[in-house]
Every structure is written in structure tokens, then in C-alpha cells.
């Protein structure tokens, strides 16, 4: 029992340290890639990862105790298991059972270890390479990464509902080119971003910086969400990373990105700006300001279609803002809208995403 109590208190200590340093606790699939690095920031991610692992194990121990008592009638074992859960809960430990997905946990921590380690080794190598000053005279470029946006619910792709009037207008005027919908490589943001932004030798951002561009990330994602650790490493080479929402604060709407992008464009240096929207991330009802719903008259839309309509407006504003710069717009993955929090891998809407450009 002493060992069980010590185990649970260790969880709580890691939990409290993470909360005091990051402003939030983290549950879910943090990653082993941190072990490849000695950087302080990456060590912090490692601590949070192990806190998450221990929290999940403690929750599992408590559940197994209950099962062993109800089904197998093993009183001594079940008492030990449930005592572990009781000490953990009484000490303030916590996890979200909605995130306890053993199959995905094994996939994320074991099968993807090689990918994570590769990313960490690439970042460490890139940090050691001295780059030339910003000298490129090339054309500015804006890369917009949507979130959970399926092309199957976009009017410009023939969904049958007018969810993207602004993008359709830009396509009609020749301001944007509509490409065939793209099939996402993964249903989770972290891995989808890795597939988009990482190759065998370097990150895409490092290549842009090495080409002489000033590189900036403007993200509406929560900086301390589990998958954003991956995002921060993929954009490690950026001259500047701007998060409009930080440390588990209240949700902010994607339109807050616009002034940050305008500021990043200032100056005479050629730039590549990466924008990562919050888009239609679950719960899409939280992604759209009520004032927008009322102003464009979409009360009859469901929450997901409202988020698509809002993304349509935000992306159109960004395209107009950057003028004659090159633009690339896609999404990390789609969404199986009717499945709620639990995605349905058999739903094509989860995999097909938009692909647009302005050259």
C-alpha cells in the first residue's frame, strides 16, 4: 500500500509541476520524441508526457480494481487496485476517461516512436546549422492549414449547401485556383502535420528559412495542447512563432489571427507565413462567434456547417490581406461529423480535405 500511495503521489507531483509551469495539465498522447533531445523545452515536454502516462495508468488501475471486485470477486487485489485510484483521486490527480483509448495509446507511444525520434533528430540537426541572413528576393507566400475541415461539407466542392460563398467568389474571379480534393494522410493533427511538413532530411519551415525567407507561424491552436508540442517542433526553425491562445486560456476565434498576420507582413523582408486555424475542431459549436452567425444569417446551419462558413470568411480575409503573395490552403484532416468526439475511420468525410492555391 505504501508503494501504491507513493506511485500516486508521484503522479500528482508531476501533475502539479506541469500545472504551475504551463498553466494547464495535459492528458493524452504526449510523446517519446523528447528523449532524443537535451533542450530544456523538450525536457519539459518529456515531464508532461510521463505525467500523462502515469495518470492514464492510475486510472486504469482503479478501473481494473472495480472490475476484479464485481466480476472476479478478488477482494485483496481489488482493494489494492481501488486504493490506488482512491489515493490518486484524493490527492488531486486526474485524467479524462474520454481520452483513455488503449489501442491508440499503444499506436502513439510504441508504433510511432521512430517517427517521433526522427523529428527530434531533425530539429536538433537544424538547430546546429548556421543559416545566412534573410536575402531572398522571391515572392512572399502564405500557407493556411485548416483544422478538421472536410471538403465534403464545402459548397465550393459541391456539397449542395452554400457554406463557402467567399471562396467560391475568389475561385470565380481567378484569385484562387480550386484543385481536386486531397486525401489526408492521417486522422490526427500531429501525424498529419508531420506528413505535410517533414521529410527525410529537414522540416519544410527550415527549408524556407534556408532559402532566405523570414518565416513566421501564426497559430490559433492551444500552445500547450498535446499535439501542439509536435507543432512547435515542426515550426522550430521559424524566426517567430505567434500563438494567439496560450496556456489553456479561453478559446479565441480564428479572426484574431488577422491582425497578427498583418503585423508579420510588415517590413521589407520577404516572408513565408504559416497559419494554423482552429477551424472546425471539436466542438465546432465553440469555434464561431454568435455575432457572425447572426450577421450572415446561418441560424439554420448545424454547428459544423457554421464552422465551415466561418472558416470560409476567415480564409477569404487572409487571401485578400496578403495581396499578390502566393497562397496554399488545405486542412490537416477532415471530420466524421456525425460521429461526435469519436471519429469514424470508414467515413470519407474524415479523409477528404480541400486543396486551393493562388500563384
N, C-alpha and C positions, 0 to 999 in steps of 0.2 A: 504493500500500500504506500510505503514511503517512496518507493521508486515511481509509482504511478503519479503520486502527488508532485514529485519533482519534475516528471515529464510534462505535466500540465502547466506547472508554474513556468517552465522553460518556454512553453508556447506563449503564455501571457506576457513574459518579459520581452520576447521578440515582437509581439503584437504592440505592446506599449511603446517600444523603441521606434517602431515604424510609424506609429501614430504621432509621436512627438516630433519626429524628424520630417515626415512627409505630409502631415495634416490629415492623413487618412490611413485606414488599414486596408489591406489588399487581400482579396480572396481569389482563388482560381489558379490559372495555369502560368505561374511565373516560371522562369526558365533557367536551365543549367548553363547557358552560354556564358554566364558571368564568370564561371570558373576559369575561363581562358584568359582572364584579364586581372591586372593588379590595380586598375584605376579605382580611386575612391568611390566615384559614382556607381561603377559597376559592382563594387563590393556591397554598396548599399542595396542594390537590386538583388544581390545574392541573399542578403539577410532577409529581405522581404519574401523572396522565393521560399526559403526554408521555413519561415513563419507560416506561409500559406500551406506548405506541405504538412507541417506538424498540426496545424488546425484541422486540416482535412482528415488526417489520421485519427485525431482525437474524436472528431465527430463520428468517424467510422467505428471506433472502439465503443462509443456509447451506444450506437445502434446495434452493434453485434451483441452487446450485453443484454439489451432488451429482447432481441431475437432468441438468444440462448435461454433466457428465462421463460419466454412464452412458448417456444416450440420444443426445446430440448430438455427443459427443466434441469439445467445445470446451475444450481444456486450459487456455488462458490465462484465459479467462473463468471457468471452473470453479475454477481455482486461486485467483483473486481472491475469488470468492464464498465458497469454503470457508475461505480465510484469514480472512475477516471473521468467520465463525462460530467459527473456532478462537480468534481473539483475544478475541472476546466471551466464549466459554466459559472460556478460560484466565484471564481477568480476573475471573471470578466472576459474570458476567451470567447470567441465567436467565429462562426463561419456561416456561409449561406448554403443551405442544403440544396438549393436550386442549382448551385454550381458544382455539386458533387456528382461528377459523371466519370465513373472509374475507367470506362473504355477510352474516353477522350483524354483522361489524365495520363493513362499509360502511353497513349499515342503521342501526347505532347511532351512528356518528360523522357521517354525512352527512344521511341522511333525517330523523333526529330532532333535528338541530341547532336547528330552530325551536322545538321543544318545550322543549329544554333552556334555550335563551335566554329563552323566555317564563317558565319557572320562576325563573331567576336574576333577571329584571327584576321579577317579582312580589315576591320576597324582599327585594330592595333597596328597593322602594317601601314594603313593610310595615315595614321597619326604620326608615324615616324618619317614620312616623306615630306620634304620641304617643297612647297609649290611657289611658282612665280607669282608676282603681283598681278592684279587684275589688268589685263592688257587687251583682251579680246575685243574686236570691233564688230562682232557678229550681232545677229538680230536677237532682241530680247525674247524670252519665252515664258509662258505661264502654263503650268501643269496643274490641272484640277483633278483631285481624287475624290469622287463621291463616296458615300457610305451607305451600304445596304440598298443600293438603287438598282432595281431591276428594269431592264428595257421593256419587259412585258407589261409594265404599267405606265409607259410613257406614250402620250399621244403622237409624238413625232415618229415613233416606231410602229404606229398603227394599233394602239391599244383600244381605240374606239371611244376613249374619253379624253376631253381636252385638258390634259394635265400639264402639257408643255407648250403653251402658246408662244412664249418668248423665244424658246429655242427653235420652234418651227418658223417663227418670223425671221430669225437670224439665218436659218438654212435657206429660206426662200430668197432672202436678199443677197445670198452668197457670202455672208460674213462667216458662216460656219459650214463645214462640209460634214455631211452625215455618212458615216461608214456603217457597214453591216454590224449588227450587234456582236459583241465579243463574248466568248465563253470564259468565265472566271476560272482561275486555276485552283481556288480553294474557297471554302465557305466561311473561313475565319479570317479576320482582318490581318493578324500578324503574319500568317504564312502568305496570304495574298500579296501583301506589301513586299515581302521578301522576294517573291517571284517577279514582281514588277520592277524592283529597284536594286537587285543584287545579282551579279553574275559571278563567274568563277574567280575573277581577279579583283574586282572593285565594285563599290556602290555606284549607282548612276549619278548621285549627287557629287561624289568625288570626281568623277569624270567631267562633269560640268565645271566644277571649280578648277580642275587641272587645265581645262580649255580656256580659262581666263575670265570666266563669268563670276559675278558676285552672286552667291547662292543664298536664298532665304526660304525658310519653312514658316508658313503661317497656318496654324492648326487650331481647329475648334474642338479637338478631342481633349479629354481629361489627361493632363500630363502624367498623372500617376496611376491611370488605369493599367491593368496588367499588360495589354498588348502594346501600350504606348512606350514601354521600355524598348521593344523592338523598333518602334518608330523612331525613337531618339537615337538609336544606334545607326539605323539606316540613313538618318539625316545628320549624323555626327560631323560630317565634313562641311556642313553649312557654315557660312560666315555668321549667320544669325538664325536662331530658332525662336519663333514667337508663338506662345500659347495664350489664346485669349481666355481660356479657362484653366485655372491652376488649383492644385491641392484639394481636389474633391469639392470645390466650391459649387454654388448653384449653377444650373445649366444656363448657358448663354446661347443665343440664336446665331445662326450662321452669318447673318447680315453684319455682325460685329467684325467679321473678317475684312470687310470692305475698306475701312479707314486704315487698317494695318497694312493691307496690300498697297494702298495709295502711298503710304509713307515709305514702304520698302522700294517703291519705284522711283522715289526722289533721288536726285543726284545724276551725275553724268556717266556713271559706270554701267556697262552692260550687265544685265541681270537675268537670272533664271529663278522664278518664284514658284515654289511648290505650295499648293493649298490643299489641306485635308479637311473636308467638311464633316460635320456631324450628321448631316443629311437625314436619312430615314432610319437611323439606328434605333433599336428597340428602347423605349417605347416611342413610336413615331408621333404619338399624340403630344409628346413633350417637346417636339422639335420645331413647332410652328407657333409664332405669336398670334394671339387671338385677334389683334388688330389687323393682321394680314388676312386672316380668314374672312373677316368682315369686309375689308376694303375690296377684295376681289370677288366676293360673293360665292364662296365654295362651302357653305354650310352643309350642302347635300353630299359632299365628298366624304368618304371614310377617312380615318386618321392617316392611313398610309398614302392615299392619293393626295391628301392635303400636304404631306411632307414632300411628295414629288413635285407638286405645284410650287411649293416654296423653294425647293432646290432649283427648279426651272428659273425662277425670278433671280435668285442669288447668282447662279452661273451666268445668266444673261447680263447682269450688272457687272460681273467681273470681266466678261468679254468686251463690253463697251468701255470699261475703265482702262484696259491696257492698250486700247487703240490698235495700232498695226503690228503688235507683237504676235509671235506665233502662239497658238493655244492648243493644248491637248487636254481632252476631257474624257474621263472614264470613271469606273467605280471599282472598289476592291472586290465586291461580290454583290449578288442580288439579294432577294429575300423571299422566303416562302411565307407569304403574308398571312395566310390562314392558319399557319402552324403556331403562331404566337412566339413565345420565347424559345420554344424547341423547334429547330428548323427541320424541314423535311427534305432530305437529300434527293428524293426522287422528283421533286418539283422543279421543272425547268426554270421557273422564275428565280430560283436561288442562284442559278449559274449564269444566266444571260444578262449582260450589262451593256450600257451604251458605249459608243466609241465615236467621238467627234473631234474635229480639228479645224484650225484656221492657219493657213500658211502664208 
